[in-house]
Amino acid sequence: MTPLELLGLILVLGVLRVVLSVRPSPVGAGGTIPATMGGDAASPAPAPSTVAVVKEYLDAFIVAGLVALFLITFVVRTFFIPSASMVPTLMIHDVLLANEFEYKVSKPHDGDVIVFTPPVETTNDFIKRLMGSPGETFRIHQGVVYRNGVALKEPYIAQQPAYELEIKNYGIYVDGTPLDPSQANIPPKSKWTSPDTIPPGCYFMMGDNRNDSEDSHMWGFAQTSGTFYTGQEAGKPAGFTGHAFFIFWPFDRIRVLH
C-alpha cells in the first residue's frame, strides 16, 4: 500500500468516526430515564452499545494508520521483489524493509543494497547493490570487480560477470565500447572531477545475479539527487529511496541483509 492509498483509507475511517459521533442517541418518549423500583437501588451498568464498540475499533485503526503513515513516509517501507536480478541475495517474491530515513542524514556506502529511481522508463523503483561511489575508480576484468585497484571478494554473487568494464575517458566502457549517452545516464565532462573516477553524486549499481541484471553496465549511473543528465530519463528526478536491510517474508527467508 502506498502512502497516498493509506492516507485515503485513514480519511474514510475518520469520516465514518465523525458520522458515528454526531448520530443522535435515542431517549424515552418523555425524555427522561425511568427511576428504579424504590428510587435508590443501583441499576446494573448497561452493556456497551454496538456503536460504542465500533467507535473504539475505529479509533484504534485510525491511530495505527497514522503511525503506519508516518513510518512509511519518513522511516521505513516495504518492497516486493519481482525479478531475479538480485539472486541469491534476494529471491523472487521476497518482501523486505527499506530504511527511508538513513540517506537523508548520511551518505550511501559501498555494498549497501539500495532501492532507488533508475534512469530508465519504468513505474517501479529498482533494487541493486552499490558497487562504486563518487571519486572511486572501477573496473571489471576477467570476472573480477576492482574498486580503487583492489579486487573485491564477493560471496553474495550468483556468478562472475561475463563482460569487461571500465570507467575511463569520461564514460563507462563495456567490452571496449562506451555506453551511449542517448540511452544511458552519463554526465557531461564538466561534471567529472577526473576522466576515470566516478563523478560527484553518481553511483555504480549492480545486481548480484551479474549476468541476469539490468544495471549500471547497461543504463549508466544512478544518482542520489537532482535530475538525470542523459539517457532515457534525462531531466527527470533522480534519487535513492532507501537502504534495504531486512527480509521479513516468507518466514523461511527472514534475515538481515548484508
C-alpha positions as CSV (number, residue, x, y, z in Angstrom):
1,M,0.0,0.0,0.0
2,T,1.4,3.4,-1.0
3,P,1.3,6.4,1.4
4,L,-1.4,8.0,-0.7
5,E,-3.6,4.9,-0.5
6,L,-3.1,4.6,3.2
7,L,-4.0,8.3,3.7
8,G,-7.2,7.7,1.7
9,L,-8.1,4.8,4.0
10,I,-7.4,6.9,7.1
11,L,-9.7,9.6,5.8
12,V,-12.5,7.2,5.1
13,L,-12.2,5.8,8.6
14,G,-12.1,9.3,10.0
15,V,-15.3,10.3,8.2
16,L,-17.1,7.2,9.5
17,R,-15.9,8.0,13.0
18,V,-17.4,11.6,12.8
19,V,-20.7,10.3,11.4
20,L,-21.0,7.9,14.4
21,S,-20.1,10.6,16.8
22,V,-22.8,13.0,15.7
23,R,-25.5,10.4,15.4
24,P,-28.3,11.3,17.9
25,S,-28.8,8.8,20.8
26,P,-32.4,7.6,21.3
27,V,-34.3,8.7,24.5
28,G,-37.5,7.6,26.1
29,A,-40.9,9.1,25.0
30,G,-40.9,11.6,27.9
31,G,-37.2,12.4,27.5
32,T,-36.3,11.1,31.0
33,I,-34.8,7.9,32.3
34,P,-37.2,5.9,34.4
35,A,-36.4,5.6,38.1
36,T,-35.7,2.2,39.5
37,M,-38.1,0.5,42.0
38,G,-37.7,2.1,45.4
39,G,-35.9,5.1,44.0
40,D,-32.4,4.4,45.4
41,A,-31.4,0.9,44.2
42,A,-28.4,1.0,41.9
43,S,-29.0,-0.1,38.3
44,P,-26.6,-2.6,36.7
45,A,-24.2,-0.9,34.2
46,P,-25.6,-1.2,30.7
47,A,-23.6,-3.2,28.2
48,P,-21.8,-1.0,25.7
49,S,-23.7,-0.4,22.5
50,T,-22.6,-1.7,19.1
51,V,-21.9,1.9,18.1
52,A,-19.6,2.4,21.1
53,V,-17.7,-0.7,20.3
54,V,-17.4,0.3,16.6
55,K,-16.1,3.7,17.7
56,E,-13.4,2.1,19.8
57,Y,-12.2,0.0,17.0
58,L,-12.2,2.9,14.6
59,D,-10.1,5.0,17.0
60,A,-7.6,2.2,17.2
61,F,-7.4,1.7,13.4
62,I,-7.1,5.5,12.8
63,V,-4.2,5.8,15.3
64,A,-2.5,2.7,13.9
65,G,-2.9,4.1,10.4
66,L,-1.4,7.4,11.3
67,V,1.6,5.7,12.9
68,A,2.0,3.5,9.8
69,L,1.7,6.5,7.5
70,F,4.4,8.3,9.4
71,L,6.7,5.3,9.3
72,I,6.3,4.5,5.5
73,T,6.6,8.2,4.6
74,F,9.6,9.1,6.7
75,V,11.2,6.0,8.2
76,V,10.6,2.6,6.6
77,R,8.7,1.0,3.7
78,T,8.1,-2.5,2.4
79,F,9.1,-3.7,-1.0
80,F,8.2,-6.7,-3.1
81,I,10.9,-8.4,-5.2
82,P,9.5,-9.2,-8.7
83,S,12.6,-10.3,-10.6
84,A,15.8,-12.5,-10.3
85,S,18.3,-9.7,-10.7
86,M,19.5,-9.9,-7.1
87,V,19.6,-13.7,-6.7
88,P,20.8,-15.2,-4.5
89,T,20.7,-12.3,-2.0
90,L,17.0,-11.6,-2.9
91,M,14.7,-14.1,-4.3
92,I,11.5,-13.6,-6.4
93,H,8.5,-12.9,-4.0
94,D,10.7,-11.8,-1.1
95,V,9.3,-8.9,0.9
96,L,11.7,-6.6,2.6
97,L,12.1,-3.5,4.6
98,A,14.0,-0.4,3.5
99,N,15.1,2.5,5.7
100,E,14.0,5.7,4.0
101,F,15.5,8.0,6.6
102,E,19.1,6.8,6.6
103,Y,20.2,8.5,3.3
104,K,18.6,11.8,4.4
105,V,21.3,12.1,7.1
106,S,24.2,10.0,5.8
107,K,25.8,9.0,2.6
108,P,25.4,5.6,1.0
109,H,28.2,3.1,1.5
110,D,29.7,0.6,-0.9
111,G,28.0,-2.7,-0.6
112,D,24.6,-1.3,0.5
113,V,21.6,-2.9,-1.0
114,I,19.6,0.1,-2.2
115,V,16.1,0.9,-3.5
116,F,16.4,3.8,-6.0
117,T,15.0,5.6,-9.0
118,P,16.7,4.2,-12.1
119,P,17.5,6.2,-15.2
120,V,15.1,4.1,-17.4
121,E,11.5,4.3,-18.3
122,T,9.6,2.4,-15.6
123,T,7.0,3.0,-12.9
124,N,8.9,1.0,-10.3
125,D,12.0,1.6,-8.2
126,F,14.9,-0.7,-8.8
127,I,16.9,-2.6,-6.1
128,K,20.7,-3.2,-6.6
129,R,23.9,-3.3,-4.7
130,L,26.0,-0.2,-4.6
131,M,29.4,-1.1,-6.1
132,G,31.1,2.2,-6.8
133,S,30.9,5.7,-5.2
134,P,32.0,9.2,-6.2
135,G,35.7,9.6,-6.6
136,E,36.4,5.9,-6.9
137,T,38.0,4.0,-9.9
138,F,36.0,1.0,-11.0
139,R,36.6,-1.8,-13.5
140,I,35.7,-5.5,-14.1
141,H,38.4,-7.7,-15.6
142,Q,38.1,-11.5,-16.2
143,G,35.1,-11.7,-13.9
144,V,36.7,-9.8,-11.0
145,V,35.5,-6.4,-9.8
146,Y,38.2,-3.9,-8.9
147,R,37.4,-0.8,-6.9
148,N,40.3,1.6,-6.4
149,G,42.6,-1.0,-7.8
150,V,41.6,-3.6,-5.2
151,A,40.0,-6.9,-6.2
152,L,36.7,-7.5,-4.3
153,K,35.7,-10.7,-2.6
154,E,32.0,-11.2,-3.4
155,P,30.5,-14.2,-1.7
156,Y,27.0,-12.8,-2.4
157,I,27.0,-13.1,-6.2
158,A,25.3,-15.8,-8.3
159,Q,28.2,-15.8,-10.9
160,Q,31.0,-13.6,-12.1
161,P,30.2,-11.1,-14.7
162,A,30.8,-12.3,-18.3
163,Y,31.8,-8.9,-19.6
164,E,34.7,-6.5,-19.3
165,L,34.0,-3.0,-17.9
166,E,36.0,0.1,-17.0
167,I,35.1,3.7,-16.1
168,K,37.5,5.8,-18.1
169,N,37.7,8.8,-20.6
170,Y,34.6,10.3,-19.0
171,G,32.4,7.3,-19.7
172,I,31.5,3.7,-18.9
173,Y,33.2,1.2,-21.3
174,V,31.6,-2.3,-21.7
175,D,33.6,-4.8,-23.7
176,G,35.6,-1.8,-25.1
177,T,32.6,0.2,-26.2
178,P,31.4,3.3,-24.3
179,L,27.7,3.4,-23.2
180,D,25.6,5.7,-25.5
181,P,24.5,8.9,-23.6
182,S,21.3,8.8,-25.5
183,Q,20.4,5.5,-23.8
184,A,22.5,5.7,-20.5
185,N,23.0,8.3,-17.8
186,I,26.5,9.6,-18.4
187,P,27.2,13.1,-17.0
188,P,28.9,15.6,-19.4
189,K,32.7,16.1,-18.9
190,S,32.1,19.3,-16.9
191,K,30.5,17.2,-14.1
192,W,33.5,14.9,-13.7
193,T,36.4,15.7,-11.4
194,S,38.6,13.1,-13.3
195,P,38.2,11.2,-16.5
196,D,38.5,7.8,-14.8
197,T,36.7,8.2,-11.5
198,I,33.0,8.2,-10.7
199,P,31.6,11.7,-10.9
200,P,30.1,13.5,-7.8
201,G,26.6,12.5,-6.9
202,C,26.8,9.4,-9.1
203,Y,26.8,5.7,-8.1
204,F,27.6,2.5,-9.9
205,M,24.9,-0.1,-9.2
206,M,24.9,-3.9,-9.9
207,G,22.6,-6.8,-9.4
208,D,24.1,-9.8,-7.5
209,N,22.9,-12.0,-10.4
210,R,25.5,-10.4,-12.5
211,N,24.6,-11.8,-15.9
212,D,20.9,-11.5,-15.5
213,S,20.6,-7.9,-14.2
214,E,19.8,-4.7,-16.0
215,D,22.1,-2.3,-14.0
216,S,24.7,0.4,-14.4
217,H,26.6,-1.7,-17.0
218,M,23.6,-1.1,-19.3
219,W,22.0,2.2,-18.2
220,G,24.8,4.2,-16.6
221,F,24.9,5.9,-13.2
222,A,22.3,6.1,-10.5
223,Q,22.1,9.4,-8.6
224,T,21.2,10.4,-5.1
225,S,19.5,13.6,-6.1
226,G,19.0,16.2,-8.8
227,T,17.9,15.1,-12.3
228,F,19.4,12.6,-14.7
229,Y,22.0,14.1,-17.0
230,T,21.4,12.0,-20.1
231,G,19.6,8.8,-21.3
232,Q,16.0,7.8,-21.4
233,E,15.1,9.8,-18.3
234,A,17.2,12.9,-18.9
235,G,15.9,15.8,-17.0
236,K,13.7,13.7,-14.7
237,P,14.1,13.5,-10.9
238,A,16.7,11.0,-9.6
239,G,17.1,9.8,-6.0
240,F,17.7,7.0,-3.5
241,T,14.5,5.7,-1.9
242,G,16.1,3.7,1.0
243,H,18.6,1.2,2.3
244,A,17.2,-2.3,2.2
245,F,18.1,-4.0,5.5
246,F,15.7,-6.9,6.3
247,I,13.8,-9.6,4.6
248,F,10.6,-10.5,6.6
249,W,8.7,-12.7,4.2
250,P,8.5,-15.6,3.5
251,F,9.2,-16.9,7.0
252,D,12.0,-19.3,5.9
253,R,13.8,-16.3,4.3
254,I,13.8,-14.0,7.3
255,R,17.2,-12.4,7.7
256,V,19.2,-9.2,7.9
257,L,20.7,-8.1,4.6
258,H,24.4,-7.7,4.1
